[in-house]
Amino acid sequence: MKFSTYFNSAVAMVILAGLSGTAFSTQGEWLKPERLIIDNSLPKTQLKTNEAVSREYASFWNTGNETLARDALAASFVDKTPPEGRKQGPEGAILASRAFRTAVPDLRCDVEQMIISGNRVVSHLHFHGTFTGTFGKLKGKGQKIDFIATDIYEIADGKIVANWHIEDNLTLMKQLGAL
């Protein structure tokens, strides 16, 4: 391919991304787990699919890029352990991320370990950032936020269809100044 053809294609992709508001993302940009534990009896395609969709969803929590959540979650996604008042479906997770990023705009997420077995993926997540925004009636004073969460994803047809999760809310509420 000539350089000019390649260059024009690249420019067109950047323009389209800007017009559509969609960020082009590749697996290379997605979070990688610090430790990956896999069931070697799984077919390689299933293993790769389960890892990819889980990394994509973790990258959503790391960046707030809503396209990643929409791509990773099935339209019929069910949050099996939602906090009171959380909407079901992909919108529930997206709204939760938006709300938390209002409180902690520099929120980051690391995947400390990921366990893949059958149609389940367990992700041990580590969230950190600085509370400079607002959380309900609380106003941040620059305090550090650092807590963990564990998610269990059920995956079907290359999408996360269900999630069971638990967060260290006691630590988080203390850091926010709510307790």
Buried (B, 14 or more C-beta within 10 A) or exposed (E): EEEEEEEEEEEEEEEEEEEEEBEEBEEEBBBBBEEEEBEEEBEEEBBEBBBBBBBBBBBBBBBBBBBBBBBBBBEEBBBEEBEEEBEEBBBBBBEBBEBBBEBBBEBBBBBEBBBBBEBBBBBBBBBBBBBBBEBEEBEBEEBEBEBBBBBBBBBEEBBBBBBBBEBBBEBBBEBBEEE
